[in-house]
Amino acid sequence: MKTLIFAALGLGMLSAGDALAQYNHHHQPAARYRQADPVNRAMRDLQTIFSRARVDNHEANHFRRAIDELNDFQRRAARGRFDYGNLDRAIGNIADLAQADQLHPRDRAILREDLFNLRNFRSYAGRR
């Protein structure tokens, strides 16, 4: 099941358009973000953590929903339609995962960093 999700996401990863490019141009504080926009980075982190984590069905659903919502956001953004509802729902699921005791503290820290960057992107993109 995880392999199918990751394969589908690998095919569906698209650039989220001009807003992401402008955001990345102005917000590159850490070296790990120089090569990816916050949405792609969060999706990769979610996929990596989900593939190695031992979580119950509840947390697994948060992973799946967050990945699906980010994928939907990117797909629509590539067509010029920024659906902030998708982004907000993804942020909510990542926020839940960032507090999940079932995840390794390192993984929770990565998700908190992604959450911070997605919220900053949301704030920046919302002003356009």
GIBELFEN-V354749 format. One record per pair of residues at least 6 apart in sequence whose C-alpha atoms are under 7 Angstrom apart, sorted by the first residue. I is the first residue (numbers start at 1). J is the second residue. Records with the same first field share a line. If there is no record, write none. Layout:
I = J + J
This chain:
6 = 47
9 = 71
12 = 71
13 = 71
14 = 74 + 75 + 78
15 = 74 + 78
16 = 74 + 77 + 78
17 = 77 + 78
19 = 125
20 = 37
23 = 121
24 = 37
28 = 34
38 = 114 + 117 + 118
39 = 70 + 118
42 = 114
43 = 67 + 70
46 = 63
49 = 107
50 = 63
53 = 103
55 = 102
59 = 97
62 = 93 + 97
65 = 90 + 93
66 = 90 + 93 + 94
69 = 86 + 87 + 89 + 90
70 = 86 + 87 + 90
72 = 86
73 = 82 + 83 + 86 + 87
76 = 82 + 83
91 = 115
94 = 111 + 115
95 = 115
98 = 108 + 111 + 112
99 = 108
